[in-house]
Amino acid sequence: MGRGATRRGLLAGLAGLAAGGPATTPGSRAWASAGRDRVGARLDPWRPGTLDIHHLSTGRGDATLVVGPDGTTLLIDAGAASRIDASTLPARPDASRRAGEWIGRYVLRRLEETGHSSLDTALITHLHPDHTGGVAEHSPLEPGGRYHLTGLSDVARQVPIERIIDPDFPDYGYPRFEDAVSAGNYVAFVRARLADGHRVERFAVGRADQITLVHARSAVPFEVRNLAARGRVWTGQGDAVRSVFPNRADLANSDQPDENAGSLAIRLSFGSFRYFAAGDLTAWARAGARPWMDALTPAAEACGRVSVAVVPHHGLFDGPQGPAIGALAARAWIISAWHASHPSPSTLERLLEERLYPGARDIYATDLSPAMDLIAGRLTRRLASRAGHVIVRVDQDGQAFQVVTTAATDEEDLVVSLSSSVNS
């Protein structure tokens, strides 16, 4: 499809959205059964009225781009791990650019499809380098010398960002910075953004009106519910929240929640489609010795059953345990992998265990280490994909979705695998 056809489809679709009716792109209603995408061809452009969720494979951390039915864009994290060694997976597409630069270029390709020139919101789940950007010896300073370019700040050099939301603004430092240089660099970036007149907000747990469609209204209900952050979890009633962490003043220093335990979580809804993402929330709670440190399970229970879930903390051993997996009961699970330990065999065992919830489920990984194949081949051979960008495409009525994997070894966006259409 040429750019002219894409733009005509965009304008027609947005006209339908603004009028309160469905998008009217020719053939879009039957996109899944008609074969919208084809293996070996370029990824079909986003179509007005549909929802796309892109899970990027960079080999350096997490980055997920949401393109809403009106073209509203939401980038969840933009990681760039700074400690690279033999256990780190290869950089994708390659190491000729920094991870944040690759992410920015990917976002620009998707923005071109929407007809918009800026990213509406960047959402940071927590302040770890593989989610915000780590500072390494080769990380350059921005022209003003106020912060290093890495991760999200690299994205911002290429793509105008209208708003940043994180769980700590404006008071940073609790939980204690676990990589003081990288976390401090992110904070310096945020302060510079404020000084330059840009918007930064604190993530408001419980609310469903902080992240919304900004370009046109949709006839199909769309909502992003803020489920959890920093130990506060939505109750499932109105905008009410509760604290699952004890008062910090009552805890010994050795028992203070860590950065992962305080990650934020969201549930995105579009029609009957439901999607869960929770950064690096963990349920391990120090081998169960500190059960109150598990904010993941309450967040999953408040969320309820979903169509697609990102496996928190890259599928590591301390990610979702049985209760959280059973509560989410996802039809498709997505693992963002950039390290030899992603995912843990124990987590794969739990995700595949049908006693936790009945029915089919597929697991997609953005990458996989050969070492993991060696030690857990009986599990990894059951993955629906093990390399590439993983894109969830939701039909314009929100009642069916398809998972598409594209090659991450270049910028051609070539389709390498397709799932069947699945009811949400």
DAPEZI-V73824 format. One record per backbone hydrogen bond with DSSP energy under -1.0 kcal/mol. CO is the residue of the C=O (numbers start at 1). NH is the residue of the N-H. E is the energy in kcal/mol with one decimal. If there is no record, write none. Layout:
# DAPEZI-V73824
CO:NH:E  CO:NH:E
This chain:
# DAPEZI-V73824
2:6:-2.4  3:7:-2.7  4:8:-2.5  5:9:-2.5  6:10:-2.4  7:11:-2.6  8:12:-2.3  9:13:-2.5  10:14:-2.8  11:15:-1.9  12:16:-1.8  13:17:-2.3  14:18:-2.8  15:19:-1.6  16:21:-2.2  17:20:-1.4  25:28:-2.4  28:31:-1.6  30:34:-2.4  31:36:-1.9  38:41:-2.1  41:415:-2.9  47:50:-2.1  51:394:-3.3  52:67:-3.1  53:392:-2.8  54:65:-2.6  55:390:-2.4  58:92:-2.5  60:81:-2.8  62:79:-3.1  63:56:-2.6  64:76:-3.5  65:54:-3.4  66:74:-2.1  67:52:-2.2  68:71:-1.9  69:49:-2.9  72:68:-3.5  73:121:-1.4  74:66:-3.3  75:123:-3.4  76:64:-1.7  80:134:-2.7  85:88:-1.7  87:340:-2.7  98:102:-2.0  99:103:-2.6  100:104:-2.4  101:105:-2.1  102:106:-2.1  103:107:-2.6  104:108:-2.3  105:109:-1.7  106:110:-1.7  107:111:-2.7  108:112:-2.0  110:114:-1.0  111:115:-1.4  111:116:-1.0  119:162:-3.0  121:75:-2.8  122:165:-2.7  123:77:-2.4  125:264:-1.6  126:128:-1.3  128:131:-2.2  128:132:-2.0  129:80:-2.4  129:133:-1.6  130:62:-2.7  131:78:-2.6  132:152:-2.3  136:139:-1.8  140:149:-3.6  142:145:-2.8  147:142:-2.8  150:153:-1.6  151:155:-1.9  152:156:-2.6  155:158:-1.6  155:159:-2.6  160:119:-3.0  163:122:-2.4  164:201:-2.7  165:124:-2.9  166:203:-2.6  168:171:-1.3  179:183:-3.0  180:184:-2.2  181:185:-1.7  182:186:-2.1  183:187:-2.3  184:188:-2.3  185:189:-2.2  186:190:-2.4  187:191:-2.8  188:192:-2.2  189:193:-2.2  190:194:-2.4  191:195:-2.3  192:196:-1.6  193:198:-2.6  194:197:-1.8  199:164:-1.6  201:166:-2.0  204:207:-1.4  207:226:-2.8  221:271:-2.5  223:269:-3.4  225:267:-2.1  226:206:-3.0  227:234:-3.3  228:265:-2.2  229:232:-2.1  231:244:-3.1  232:229:-2.0  233:242:-2.4  237:240:-2.1  240:235:-2.6  242:233:-3.0  247:250:-1.9  248:251:-1.4  252:255:-1.8  253:256:-1.1  260:263:-2.0  262:230:-2.4  265:227:-1.8  265:228:-1.5  266:277:-1.9  267:225:-3.0  268:275:-2.2  269:223:-2.4  270:273:-2.1  273:270:-2.2  274:307:-1.7  274:308:-2.1  275:268:-2.5  276:310:-2.6  277:266:-2.8  278:281:-2.5  279:313:-2.0  284:288:-2.1  285:290:-2.4  286:289:-2.1  290:293:-2.5  291:294:-1.6  293:295:-1.1  295:299:-1.7  296:300:-2.8  297:301:-2.5  298:302:-2.4  299:303:-2.0  300:304:-2.7  307:331:-1.1  307:332:-1.7  308:276:-1.8  309:334:-2.2  312:315:-1.5  313:316:-2.2  315:344:-2.7  316:319:-2.1  318:283:-2.1  318:284:-1.3  321:325:-2.2  322:326:-2.8  323:327:-2.0  324:328:-2.2  325:329:-2.9  328:306:-2.7  331:362:-2.1  332:309:-2.2  333:364:-3.0  334:311:-2.8  335:366:-2.4  338:89:-2.1  339:342:-2.0  344:348:-2.1  345:349:-2.5  346:350:-1.8  347:351:-2.7  348:352:-2.0  353:356:-1.4  362:333:-2.9  363:384:-3.0  364:335:-3.3  366:388:-2.0  369:373:-1.6  370:374:-1.8  371:375:-2.0  372:376:-2.1  376:379:-1.7  376:380:-2.9  377:381:-2.1  379:382:-1.7  380:383:-1.7  385:365:-2.1  389:406:-2.2  390:55:-2.7  391:404:-3.3  392:53:-2.3  393:402:-2.2  394:51:-1.7  395:398:-1.9  399:424:-2.2  400:395:-2.8  401:422:-3.1  402:393:-3.1  403:419:-2.0  404:391:-3.6  405:416:-3.3  405:417:-1.5  406:389:-1.8  413:43:-2.6  414:407:-2.4  415:40:-3.0  417:405:-2.4  422:401:-2.7
